[in-house]
């Protein structure tokens, strides 16, 4: 069983690479070993390898930078997935692709379901939505839509806030954007269980789009407060007092790319289809902080 994992150098890819080895031979690529900007090379690579499944964990994820690099974002988030879907279709194999809550405009009051209409606000969100459309042209696709991803490695909100808390006397955090933090460990576990079902049940018909986040919801400000309190309890050298973590509005912190105020994703379809339970985001944050504290 050959599993092609594209994007092992990213947050999600790194976690997947460690998790998937028990399912078969994992051939993992990064920017150096497979250039997604060279689509001919991508086609030739897959033709030679002839994998049994393709997992695309690679993406252009610099949300603000994408506003000034739309062509690059389009190449990685749209054209590369298009080629992957075409090759998966030729080989008649499953394609697992990761997407984002930024395909929504955030105006809905409730959490978003898989059948809600998309309306991305940014270049990043638009290119991810277009990439999803390309992937959907292949019948055997699984799109895992997620957001607010954090983990032990690479850049993410948890690690950024932790660094600020150690270095600064005061920090300001947006408090009117809502979502569900999602750990890479949860994403890896969910992907593993879906793949296990895919590989062991060739008659599976549960392809399509699924929302994956940890249980619970919060806003960026309350998320930062939780990180601060847990880090303090663990003995991190926190410099910022809790009352010096200031809530601000999105309008007070302008960025090149617009963000949805509501990024909450409804995960009921995932849980019912694959009989899955996911942990609460607070428990996953505690795990990551504990590991950083040990280090």
C-alpha positions in Angstrom: 0.0 0.0 0.0 1.6 3.3 -1.2 0.4 6.5 0.4 1.6 9.7 -1.2 1.6 12.5 1.3 2.2 15.9 -0.2 3.3 18.7 2.2 5.1 16.9 5.0 6.9 20.2 6.0 3.6 21.9 7.0 1.8 21.7 10.3 -0.7 19.1 9.3 1.7 17.2 7.0 4.2 16.8 9.8 1.6 15.3 12.1 0.2 13.0 9.4 3.7 11.7 8.4 4.2 10.4 12.0 0.7 8.9 12.2 0.2 7.1 8.9 3.1 4.8 8.8 1.1 1.9 10.2 -1.3 2.0 7.3 1.3 1.4 4.6 4.4 2.8 2.9 4.2 6.6 3.2 6.1 8.5 0.5 6.2 12.1 1.8 7.2 15.1 -0.1 8.1 18.7 0.8 8.9 21.8 -1.2 12.4 20.5 -2.0 11.4 17.0 -3.2 8.3 18.0 -5.1 7.9 21.5 -6.5 4.1 22.1 -6.8 4.8 25.1 -9.1 6.1 22.7 -11.7 3.0 20.8 -12.6 4.7 18.6 -15.3 7.1 17.3 -12.6 4.1 16.6 -10.3 2.4 14.6 -13.0 5.6 12.6 -13.8 6.2 12.0 -10.1 2.8 10.5 -9.7 3.0 8.5 -12.9 6.2 6.9 -11.7 5.1 6.3 -8.1 1.5 5.1 -8.9 0.3 5.5 -5.3 -2.8 3.8 -3.9 -4.0 7.0 -2.2 -3.0 10.7 -2.4 -3.1 13.1 0.6 -2.6 16.8 -0.1 -1.6 18.6 3.0 0.2 21.3 1.1 -1.2 24.8 0.7 -0.3 28.5 0.4 -1.5 29.6 3.9 0.0 33.1 4.3 -3.4 34.8 4.5 -2.3 38.4 4.4 0.6 37.8 2.0 -1.7 36.2 -0.5 -3.3 39.5 -1.1 0.0 40.7 -2.8 0.9 37.2 -4.2 -2.4 36.1 -5.8 -0.7 34.3 -8.7 1.5 32.2 -6.4 -1.5 31.4 -4.1 -3.5 30.3 -7.2 -0.8 28.1 -8.4 -0.4 26.2 -5.2 -4.0 26.3 -4.0 -5.8 25.8 -7.3 -3.6 24.5 -10.1 -1.7 21.9 -8.0 -4.9 20.3 -6.5 -6.4 20.3 -10.1 -3.5 18.1 -11.3 -3.7 15.9 -8.2 -7.4 15.3 -8.8 -6.8 14.5 -12.5 -4.1 12.0 -11.6 -6.2 10.4 -8.9 -9.0 10.1 -11.3 -6.7 8.4 -13.9 -5.5 6.0 -11.3 -9.0 5.6 -9.8 -7.6 6.2 -6.2 -8.9 8.3 -3.3 -7.7 11.9 -2.9 -7.7 13.5 0.6 -7.5 17.3 0.5 -7.4 19.8 3.3 -9.4 23.0 3.1 -10.3 26.0 5.3 -13.1 27.8 7.1 -12.0 30.9 5.2 -14.2 29.9 2.3 -17.1 31.4 4.3 -17.8 35.1 4.8 -18.6 34.7 8.6 -22.0 36.3 8.4 -24.0 33.3 9.5 -25.0 33.3 13.2 -24.8 29.5 13.6 -21.9 27.2 12.8 -21.4 26.4 9.2 -22.4 23.0 7.7 -20.9 21.4 4.6 -23.9 22.4 2.5 -23.8 26.1 3.3 -22.9 28.4 0.4 -19.4 29.7 0.3 -18.4 33.3 -0.1 -14.7 33.8 0.7 -13.5 37.3 1.7 -9.8 37.0 0.8 -7.5 35.8 -1.9 -6.5 32.9 0.3 -10.1 31.9 0.9 -11.0 32.3 -2.8 -8.0 30.2 -4.0 -8.8 27.5 -1.5 -12.5 27.5 -2.6 -11.4 27.2 -6.2 -9.0 24.3 -5.3 -11.9 22.5 -3.6 -13.9 22.8 -6.7 -11.1 21.2 -8.7 -10.8 18.3 -6.2 -14.5 17.7 -6.3 -14.3 16.9 -10.0 -12.8 13.6 -8.9 -15.5 11.3 -7.5 -13.3 9.6 -4.9 -12.4 12.7 -2.9 -12.4 13.6 0.8 -12.2 17.3 1.6 -11.5 18.0 5.2 -12.4 21.6 6.0 -10.8 22.9 9.2 -9.4 26.1 10.8 -7.5 27.7 13.6 -4.9 25.0 13.4 -2.3 24.6 16.1 0.4 22.1 17.1 3.8 21.4 18.5 5.7 22.6 15.4 5.7 25.5 12.9 4.0 28.9 13.2 0.5 29.1 14.8 -1.5 31.3 17.1 -0.8 29.3 20.3 3.0 29.6 19.8 2.8 33.2 18.8 0.8 34.1 21.9 3.1 32.1 24.1 6.1 34.0 22.8 4.3 37.4 23.3 3.4 36.4 26.9 7.0 35.7 27.7 8.4 38.8 25.9 5.8 41.6 26.3 4.2 43.6 29.1 1.0 44.0 27.2 -0.7 42.4 24.2 -3.9 43.1 22.3 -6.1 40.4 20.9 -9.2 40.5 18.7 -12.3 39.4 20.5 -15.0 39.4 17.9 -13.8 36.6 15.6 -15.2 33.2 16.7 -14.1 29.7 15.9 -12.9 26.3 17.1 -9.1 25.8 17.6 -8.0 22.5 16.0 -5.0 20.5 16.9 -2.9 18.8 14.3 -3.0 15.7 16.4 -6.8 15.7 16.1 -6.6 16.2 12.3 -4.1 13.4 12.0 -6.2 11.0 14.1 -9.4 11.8 12.1 -7.5 11.4 8.8 -6.1 8.1 10.0 -9.5 6.7 10.9 -11.0 7.8 7.6 -8.1 6.3 5.6 -8.4 3.1 7.5 -12.0 2.9 6.5 -11.2 3.8 2.9 -8.5 1.2 2.5 -10.4 -1.6 4.2 -13.8 -1.0 2.5 -13.4 -0.6 -1.3 -17.2 -0.2 -1.6 -17.2 2.9 0.6 -19.5 5.6 -0.8 -18.9 8.2 1.9 -16.8 10.5 -0.2 -17.3 14.3 -0.1 -16.6 17.3 2.2 -16.4 17.1 6.0 -15.8 19.7 8.7 -13.1 18.8 11.2 -12.4 20.9 14.4 -12.0 20.2 18.0 -15.2 20.4 20.1 -16.0 23.7 21.8 -15.8 27.3 20.5 -14.1 30.5 21.5 -12.8 33.8 20.2 -9.1 34.8 19.8 -9.1 36.9 23.0 -10.5 34.2 25.3 -8.2 31.7 23.5 -5.2 33.8 24.4 -6.4 34.2 28.0 -6.7 30.4 28.3 -3.2 30.0 26.9 -1.9 32.5 29.4 -3.5 30.9 32.4 -2.5 27.4 31.5 1.1 28.5 30.7 1.3 30.4 34.0 0.1 27.3 35.9 2.7 25.2 34.2 5.5 27.6 35.3 6.3 29.4 32.1 8.1 32.7 32.7 5.0 34.8 31.8 5.8 38.5 31.7 2.3 39.7 30.7 -0.2 40.1 33.5 -3.7 38.8 32.7 -5.2 42.3 33.0 -2.7 43.4 30.4 -4.1 41.2 27.8 -6.5 43.6 26.1 -9.5 42.8 23.9 -9.9 44.7 20.7 -12.3 44.6 17.7 -11.3 43.4 14.3 -11.8 47.0 13.1 -9.1 48.1 15.5 -6.6 45.8 13.9 -6.7 46.2 10.1 -5.0 43.6 8.0 -4.5 43.2 4.3 -6.9 40.2 4.1 -10.4 40.3 5.6 -11.3 37.5 8.0 -14.7 36.0 8.7 -16.1 37.0 12.1 -17.7 33.5 12.4 -15.4 30.6 11.6 -17.3 28.0 13.5 -17.7 24.7 11.7 -20.4 22.1 12.4 -18.8 18.7 12.7 -22.0 16.5 13.0 -21.6 15.0 9.6 -18.1 13.8 10.3 -19.1 12.3 13.6 -22.1 10.5 12.3 -20.6 9.2 9.1 -17.4 7.8 10.6 -18.6 7.3 14.2 -15.9 9.6 15.5 -15.5 11.6 18.7 -13.1 14.5 18.9 -11.6 16.1 22.1 -12.3 19.6 23.3 -9.8 22.2 22.1 -8.9 23.1 25.7 -7.6 19.6 26.3 -5.5 19.7 23.2 -4.0 23.1 24.1 -3.0 21.7 27.5 -1.2 18.8 25.8 0.8 21.1 23.5 1.7 23.4 26.4 2.8 20.5 28.5 5.2 19.3 25.8 6.6 22.8 25.3 7.1 23.0 29.1 9.0 19.8 29.3 11.3 20.9 26.5 
